[in-house]
Amino acid sequence: MQKVTMSRRIPTLVAALALALGALSPALEAGAAPTGDEIMQKVVGALKVEGSEAVVEMVIGSEKRKLKMATKLVDGGKTEKRVYEFIEPADIKGTKVLVFDHEAAGDDVWIYLPALRKVKMIKAADRGKSFMGSEFSYADLTVPDLKAYSYAFVKEEKVQGEDCYVVDVTPKDAETGKSEGYSKKTFWVSKATFTVRQGVFFDMAGKRLKKLQSADVKSVGAKRFRAMRMEMLNEQNGRTSVFITNQFAQNPNTKDEYFTTAYLERT
């Protein structure tokens, strides 16, 4: 794979929902029954790649969009910065989204719309809103604050022929659930790679809302994997959105200037 660079025609993206493999905890190494917390700690911890770049195709129904993204860890890995930039089609070209994904605090999200020539901050209460018209929300594309949720190991079950741990994830308070838009999430986590292979999302009334499925899981480094295809089906309206990672590269030296509101406004 050729190196992807933000300064050239095709810079970067990695779907934050793509979850990967980290070192196993003593309980998991010993073969003991894991807790939900142990499983999700490994899922979240495994996302911490020093830096990455990718090119992604975003399909919403019959509409195709192309975007690039760069990521970088700062503050000793406690915060991941991400910038998304749409490059196709022409009507949304130049739209950019900047995310500061904090480990133990609410995320900071800004969006730049070329038509308005203005940077707008996304409020925490709006995290459940659609990401650029897709069935993925802003919350779906950020790593959750582990302390804000409760995790329960449910069972072991095969998904897509792969052995998985099934974990229920519930917000600890009503405010967190309301801002995200989910009363509960259930994840099927691969035992082999600790990627989330399937997810079911429940609305605030407790009804099934969306279903996530991942595929084309590939190694992207030592004990690191990424699902190159992420599909979200809204079971209540029948609409589907897909993220397809076409290019991916680790890049710990991604420029800091990409992760600023000034870069969002740059044309």
N, C-alpha and C positions, 0 to 999 in steps of 0.2 A: 504493500500500500504506500502510495506517495504521501509525503508529509502534507498535512493541511495547514494553511496559514491564513490568519485573519487579514493580513495585508494584501492578499491576492484576491482573484475573482471568486474563488471558492473557499471561504474560511470555515466555520465550525458549528457543531451541535451534538449534544448527548442527551437523550430524554432522561429527566431526573427520575422518572419511574423505573429505569433499568437498574436493577439491584444485583450486587455481585458477591463473590466469595471472599471471606477473610479467614484468619487463623481461628481454629476451633477452640471453644472454651474447654476446660478440663472435663466438665460433665458430658459434653458431646463427644470428646475424644474417648472417654471411658465407656461409651455406649449407654450411659444412664439416660433415663427418660428426661428430655430437656423441658425447661419451662418456657412459656411464651416469651418472657422477658429475655431469656438467653438467646432464643432464636432471632428475635427482632434486633437485639443488640448486634448480632453478627451481620444481619442483613444491612443495617444502617451503617455500621462501622466499615463494611466492605466497600462502601461508595467512595471512600476517601482516597481518591487518586490525586496526586500532587497537582496535576493539570492535565487538561485534555481538550481536543478540538475535534469537530466532526461536521459532516454535512448530512442533513436529514430531509427526507421528503415527508410532507404532512398531507395526508389524504382525508378530505372531509366529504363524504358521499362521492360524487363524481368530480369534485374540484381538487386539484393538486397544487400544493404550494411547496416552495423550497426555502430552507433556511439554514443558517450556519450558527454554531454556538461555540463558545470557549468557556472553560471552567478553570478555577484556580483556588487552592486552599490557602487560607491565611490564618493568623492568630493561632499558630500551632495546630492547625487542623480543626479548630472550633467553628470556623465559618467557611463556607464554600461560596465563592462569587461566580455567577454565571451571566453571560450575555447572549441573547438570541437576536439574530438579525434576519429578517425576511428578504430574500433576493429575487423571488419570483412568486406570483405574476406581477405585472407592472403596477396594478392598482394597490398593492400592499408593499411594494418594494420600499425599503428604507425604514419600515416599522421595526422598532427595536424594544426589547424587554431586558431590564437589568434586575438581577435577583441577588440579594445577600441572604444566604440560607444559614441562619445561626443555629448552633447546636442546642443551646439552652435558652432561647428567646424567640420572640416572634420574628418572622421574616420581613425584610424590607424589599419592596418590589416597586420599580418604576417602569413606565411605558412611554415611548416616544412615537407620536403619530405625525408623519410628514405633512399631512394636510393641515394640521393645526400648528405645526412647528413649535410644539410645546411638550415638555416632559411632565407627566402626571404620576403622582404616587398612588399606588393601589393600597387602600386601607386594609387593615387586618380583617375587618368584618366582611370584606369582599373576596376573600381567598377562595370561596366556593364558586365564584363566577367563572364562566367559560374562558379558556385560554384561546384567544383569537378565533372565536366562533366554533371551536372544536368541542367534542364531548369530554375532553380532558379539562379539568379546572386548574387554576393556579396552584391550589393545594395539592393536586395530584402530581405536580411536577416539582415539589419540594420535599426535602427529607423532614419527617415530623420530629418535633421535640418529644423524645421518648418519655420524659417525665409527665407529659400532658395526657398520656393514655394508659389504659390497663390492657394487659395482654394475657390471654388464656390459651394454653395448648389444648386443642380439641381432640385431635386424632392424627393418625397417619393414613394417607390415601394417595393413590396413583393419579396423576394428571398428565395427559399426553404421553402415557407410558413411563412416566418418571415418578419415583418415590418422593413424596412430599410430606412435610409437616403442615398441619392445618392450624392456623392461629386466628383467634378472634381479637379484634382491636376495637376498643371502645373509649371514647373521650371521658376524662375524669370529671368534667364539668360541662354544663349546658352551653356556656359561652363558646368553648372550643368546638363543640359539635355544631352549633349554629353557624359559626364563621366558616367552617369547612363544608357544612351541608350534609353531613353524614351522622347517623346515630350509631352506626357500627360498620366495620369493614372486616371481611374474612379473607385471609391470604393463604395460598398454597405455596409453600416455600420448598424449593428443591433441596433434598438432602445432599446431593452431589455438588451443587454449585452455589447454594444459598441465593439463587435468584428467585424472585416471585414469578411463578409460572402462571398463576391465575389469581384473580381477586374478585370479590363480590362486594358491592357498596350498597348500603341501605340508607334510604332517605330518613328525614327526621320523624316520619310516621312509622318507621320500622319496615317499610316495604322495599323490596329489591328495586334498585335504581339503575345501577350500571354493572357491567361485567368486563373485567380486564383479562386479556390473554397475551402471553408473550411467547415468542418463538425465535428460532435462529440464534440460539445462545452461543457466543464465541468467547474464547479466551482473549483478553486484551492486556495481559501482563501476568506476573507471578501471582497465582492465586486470585486472579481477578477475571470476572466474566461480565459480559453485557448481552442482554437480549436485543438483537438488532431489529426486531419487529415487535411493536407494542400496539395492540388493538383494543379500543374501548367501545363497547356496545351499550348504548342507552336503552335499557329494556322497556322504558316507559314511553319513549317516542320513536323507537326503532332506528335511530340514527347511529352511524358508526364513524369513528375517526381512527386513523392509523398513523403511527410514527414509524418510519423506516430509515434506519441509519445506513447510509450508503458509503460513507467514509468515516473512519475513526482513527485517531492517533493520540497517544499520550504526549503531552508537552508541558513539563513542569516550568518552562521558561516563558509561558504566555505573558504578554506585556500587561503590566498593571493598568496602563491607560485605557484598555478596553473596558474596564470595570468602573467607569465613571459616568455621571450624567452628562458630562461634556462630550464624551464619545457618542452617547445616544444622539446628540444634536448634530454630530458631524455628518456631512453628506459626501 
